[in-house]
Amino acid sequence: MTRVEFSYNLCQLIIEMFKEGEQPLIDFVKRSAEEQKRLYDLKLSKCDGTIIVSQHQLGRACDIYFVKDGKLVEPKFGHEYWHRRWADTYKGAEMIEWDAGHYEG
């Protein structure tokens, strides 16, 4: 999936989320190598940003969080539901069990 296709598909997914009553927040769409290395050093990513490049660095991944009343919450339908929609409808990657908010093309 190209970066443009990823952007379009992500927008369509976000629209679906809003229509279903979710309140998604988009975060970490594009990362520098330095930011990726920082997250790797904190053990928040398995990509070091140099040898193993993250899809975030390529602009083909984002993290989606959900809020209600200004607080982070689990999505109404669950992370699995939205990842299934992402994979089946938009041909995105499957959910990473340890990183449920991560969506990539």
Buried (B, 14 or more C-beta within 10 A) or exposed (E): BEEEBBBEBBEBBBEBBEEBEBBBEEEBBEBEEEBBBBBBEEEEBEBBBEEEBBBBBBBBBBBBBBEEEEEEEEBBBEBEEBBBBBBEEBEBBEBEEEBBBBBBB
